[in-house]
Amino acid sequence: GIIVHGTHQSTVEANVLWGVRGAGIYIEDANEMQNHIMYNVFICPWKLDDPTLHGCTVPGTSNREGDTRINHAGIYSLSSSNDLVGNRVANTMNGMFLQAGGIGRGTAQGKVCTSDAAFGRWE
């Protein structure tokens, strides 16, 4: 997958992600702002009830909300302050999952307030 970590004003555009385990595009710590996530495609080729692969979920990561059967997402973000335009996701529990309302993760923990962050452009 693609991880946007501690980055501002970057562009992630026109990628095809096939069979990625866990979140396809992961905007990680809530400190990422004004990034442009545009026209990407994430496809999980396996069914969630597959006895071996369990879809594109992956247990045991530090993010059970974005990676596991609880809330597997094609695009996962703690930050709403990014542009998400024209992306497509197939065969996940959530196409896009915004887990706002926290205080960030990693080095951003306790330094951001995701509940009050401005929304970027979402289409």
ABEGO torsion letter per residue (X at the ends): XBBBBGBBGBBBBGBBBBGBBEBABBBAAGABBGBBBBGBBBBBABBAABAAAGEABBBGBABAAAABAAABBABBBABAABBBBGBBBBGBABABBBBBGBAEBEAABGABBAAABBBBBBX
